Amino acid sequence: MAKIPVGVLGATGMVGQQYLALLANHPWFEVRYAAASPRSAGKTYRDAAAGRWNAGAGLPQDSVWDLVVKDANDISQAVKAREEGTCAFVFSALEMGKDEIRQLEETYAAAGFPVISNASAHRWTADVPMLIAEVNPGHTDIIPLQQKARRWDRGFIVVKPNCSIQSYTTPVYALIAAGYDVKRIIVSTLQAVSGAGYPGPASLDMLDNVVPYIGGEEEKSEAEPLKILGSIQGNAIVNAERPAVSAHCNRVPVTDGHTACVSLEFGAEKPSLDEVKRIWGDFRALPQELKLPMAPERPIIVREEENRPQPRKDRDADKGMAVSVGRVRPCKVFDLRFVGLSHNTIRGAAGGGILNAELLKHQGYIS
């Protein structure tokens, strides 16, 4: 099968770099177009990313280093690349103001590009699906309505949620899918510095320190799961009524991996601890059934050790795409508590975006 040529907007940033690294040997997609800010435009990717590479040991294909970076604001260059067969759709890892991102992503979609976005600009657009592929793959059914409302032909926008919710939303969904009513959640997140991008917080802010505030993060953590767990009604995705979520978000001196300490309250029927572990260990969803390339074999990995999961030991589990859970125990205020962990720049960013694109390809929205 010939690989689909893809573009990455914001290719020189941290999430853009992860896209290039993770797509290096992808069986379906190949990066043939890279775009970034005007200050990077006109340079080879090698020169534009010089001194900024932060995607670890992963490296792009050799051919990517010699790509001439385009100006992400100049849509005509992407259109020309599509005509030349080098950009069928784009991953958006743009780093600019929210209004600017919203407008630019809409411009790409209007020009006929499917846009798979990591940005928050369209997460609350009513007809834009916010996907965790294992949780709400059916929300892509709204794409034709999105296109019709805007008179877009082939283009559309799909977004992934905030990285802070990845470490607990899938485990919570697995319990809901098993028939248990989750009423309320209290969660405290311990979020890695890579979540702030590069160069991120100053070292004097992070060394020997915890910062108990991340702008906008608690609001996202409390609201986004409700859209993901919601349903399509008419021309919009309507939020689920519950669970109610109370979040405390903290920046901690960890490179990669967001940890969440979670307490859950159930409705009338409450699962035993063994039942919870069984549900999580057995959980499989559409990406696993389809054997999508980026999908983890086990979306949720249950750790039995009393001191796991830990970022350094568990963040890379199953390509960095699995959620690791542990310390499953009773809660003296609610019913159940556990610790969840996910890799914020893989599962929570580029890897999650690639998995969404794989799902969209399978569903026929990308070709």
N, C-alpha and C positions, 0 to 999 in steps of 0.2 A: 504494500500500500504506500502510495506517495504521501509524504508528510505534508500536513497543512502548514503553510507559511504564516507566522504570527508576528505581531509587533508588540513591543513593550513601551508604554509611555511612562516617563519617569525612570528610564533604564539605569541611570547612574546612582539613584538613591538606594537605601538599604533593601527595601522590598523589591525594587527593580533588579538589583543584583541577585537576590534570591531567585527571582524568576529565571534569569539567565543561567544560573547554576543548576537549578532543578530541571530545566528544559534541555540541558546539554545532550542527554541521551534519551530523550522522550520518544516513544515509538510512534506517536501520532503527530506531534507538533514540532516545528523547527523555527527558531528565531531568525528572521531574515530582515527585520526592521527594528531599529532602536531610535527612540526620540526622547528628548529631555529639554532642559531649559535653553534659552537662547545663548547663554554663556558656554554651553557644551556643544551647541550645534556647529557643524562644520569640522569638528575634530573626529579622529578615529575613536572608537570606543576605548581602545587601549589608552589613548591620551586623556580622554574625558574622565576616565575612572582612575587615573594614576593617583596613588596615594589615598584613595577612598575605598578600596576594595575591602568589604567587611563580611562577605558571605562565607567565611571559613575556608575549608579546604576545597569546597566545590568551585569549579571553574566553568565558564562558558565553553561552547565549542570554539575551536581555533578560529573558525571563520568569523565569529562574532567580534573578536578583538579588532578586526580590520573593517568592520562596518563603519560607515560615516554616520555619525549621530545627526539626526534631523531635529528641527525645532518642533516640539510637540504642539505649539500654538498654530503652526502652519498646516492646516488640514490638507492643503493641495498636495503636499509631499506624500502624505499617506495615500491619497487617492491615486497618485501616480504610481506608487509602489504596488497598489492593488492591481492596476492595469498591467504592470510588469510581472505580476504573479508572485510578489514577495511580501504581501500583507493581506491576509484574508479576514482577520479580526485582531482586536487589540486587548491586551491586559493593561489596565490602568493602575499604575502605582504613582500617580501624580502627587507632588508635594507643593501645594500652593493654597491660596485661600479657598474656603469651601464654595463660595459663589463662583469663583473662577473655574474650579473643578467641575461644578455642576454644569456650567455653560459649555465648557469644552467637551465634556463627555456627551452632552446632548448634540453638539456639533458633529462629533464623530458618528454617533448613531444616525443622525439625519443624513449623513453622507453614505450610509449603507453599511457601517461597520458594527458588528456585534461588539459590545464593550463589556468585558468582565472586569469589574472594578474592585479595588481594595479600599477605595476612599469612602469616607462617611457621607459625602455630599448628597447621595441619593438613597441613603438607607431609609429615610422616612418619606420618600415619594410613594404615594399610595399604591401605584401600579408597578413598582419596581420590586421584584423578588429579592429578599435578603436570605441567601442560601447557606445552610449547612447541609451538604449533600446527603448525609445519612438521616437527616431529620425532616426536611420539608422539600423533597425533590418535586413534589406536585405543584409547588408554587410557580414553577416555570409555565404552567398553563395560562398564566396571565399575560405572557409575552405577546401573543397576537392582539390582545386588547390594548396593551401599551402601544404597539405599533399602529393600530387603527386610530387611536385617539390623537396621535401625533403625526399621522400620515407618513410614517416611516415605512420603507419597503423592507429591506433586509436587516436594517440596523435595529438594535435594542440595547437595553442596559440591564445587567444583573450585578448585584453587589454581594460581597461576603460581609459578615458581621464583625464587630470589634473583637480584637484578639483576647480581651479580658474575659469574655464569656465562653470561650471554647473549652475551658477545662472543666466546666460543669453542666453546660446545656445538654450535651449529648447523653451523659448519664441520667440527668433528670428526665429527658425525653424517653429514654429506654424504660424507665419506671412508669411513666404515663402510658406508653404504648402497651405495657403489660397489664394495664387496667387499674393502676393506682392513681388516685387523685392527689396531686401535690398542691397543697394550699398555699404554703408560705415558705420562703427561703431567706435565710440570712447568710451572706457570703462575705468573707474578707479575702481580698486578692493580694498576693505578693508578686508584683510585676517586675519583670526584668528590664534593665536599662535599654536593651535593644528596641523595646517597644516605643521608645521616644525618638527613634531615628538617630542619624549620625550628624553631628558629633554627640548629641544627647546631653544629659545633665552634666554639669561640671563635676570633676572628680572630687572637689572639696564638698560638694553637696551629697555625694554618695558614699565615699569611703567612711567606714565606721559610723554609718548612719542609715536611717529609714525615713523616707519622706512620706507623710501620711496624706498626701493630696496629689492627684493627677487631674488636671483640668478636664472637665466633661466626662470623665471615665465612669464615675458612679452613676450618672444619669443614663449613660449608654448601657451599663451593666444591668440596670433595673428595668429598662424599657425594651431593649432589643430582643430578649428572649420571648416577649409577648407577641411581637410581630412574627418571629420564626414559628411559634407554636399556634399562630392564628390561622385564618382560613380565607379563601377567596370568596368574596360576596359581591356580586355585580362586577363593577370595574375596579375594585380595590381589594387589597389585603387588609382584613380587619383583625385587630389584635385579639388574642385570647384574653379572657377575663382574669385568669390567674395561671400560674402562681404569682402572688405578690412577692417582690424581691426587695430586700434591703441590703445595700452593698457598701462596703468600706474598701477603697482602693489605695494601695500603698506601693510606692516605688522602692525596690530593694536592690542591694549591690550584687545582683546576679546578672550574668551576661545574657543568657537566653533561657526561656522557660517561665511561664506564668503559673503560679501555684494558687489554688483556691481552697480555703477552709470553709466548709459548707454545712449548714444545719437545715434539715427539711422537716416540715410538718405535713402529715398526710391527712386525708379525710377520714371517713369512718373505718375503712379497711386499711390496716397497716401491715406491710410485709415484714417477715422476720429478717434478721441480718443474713442468714443463709440464703433466703429467697432473693434478697437484693443482690448478693454476690452472684447467684446463679443467673439472674436476669442480665446483669452486666457482662458476665463471662460468655453467655450465649448470644448476646446481641449481635445481629448482623442486619444490614439494610441493603437498599438497592445498589449502592456502589460495590458492595461485596458480592452480591448476586451477579452483577455484570462483570466483575473482575476488572474494574477500571484501573488503569496503570498506577495512578497515584493513590488509590484507595488502600488503607491498611487492611491486612487480613483480619485483624481483630480491632475494631474501632475503640473498644474499651478493654484495657488490660487491668485486671485486679491483682494488686500486690498484697501479699499476706504478711510481709515483714512489718514489724511494729514501727519502723522508722522510714517507710517509703510511702509515696514516691518522693524523689529528690530531683531537682533540676539537673545536676551534673550526671546523675546515673540513669535518669528515665526520660529526659526530654527527646532523645533521638529514637525512641522506641518505634519500630515499624516505619522506617523512613521519616521519622519525626511527625508522623500523621496520626498516631494513636493517642488517645487520652488515657493516662495512667491514673488509677484510683487506689486509695489505700486508707488505713486507719478507719475502717468502717465499724461504727460502734453506736450504742444508744446515745441519744441526746437528752439531757435532764430538763431542758426547756421545751424543745420540740420533740421529734420522734427519732431522728437518725442524723448522724453527722459523719462526714468523710472528708478526705483531702483529695483534690483532683489536680492534675498537672498536664499541660500541653505545651508544645513548642510554639512560641508566639510568632516567629517569623517564617515558620514552615506551615504547620497546621493553621495557625492563626492569621497567616498572610498569604505568601506566594503559593505554598502547597495547596491551601484551601481554594485559592483562585483557579489553579490548574485542575483540581478535582471538579470544580464547578464547570469548567470548560469541557472536560471529558464527559460529564453528564449531559451537557447541552449538545455535544456532538452526537451522543447516543440517541438523544431525543429528536435529532434532525434540525436543530436550530443553527448549528454550525456545520459547514461543509467546505 
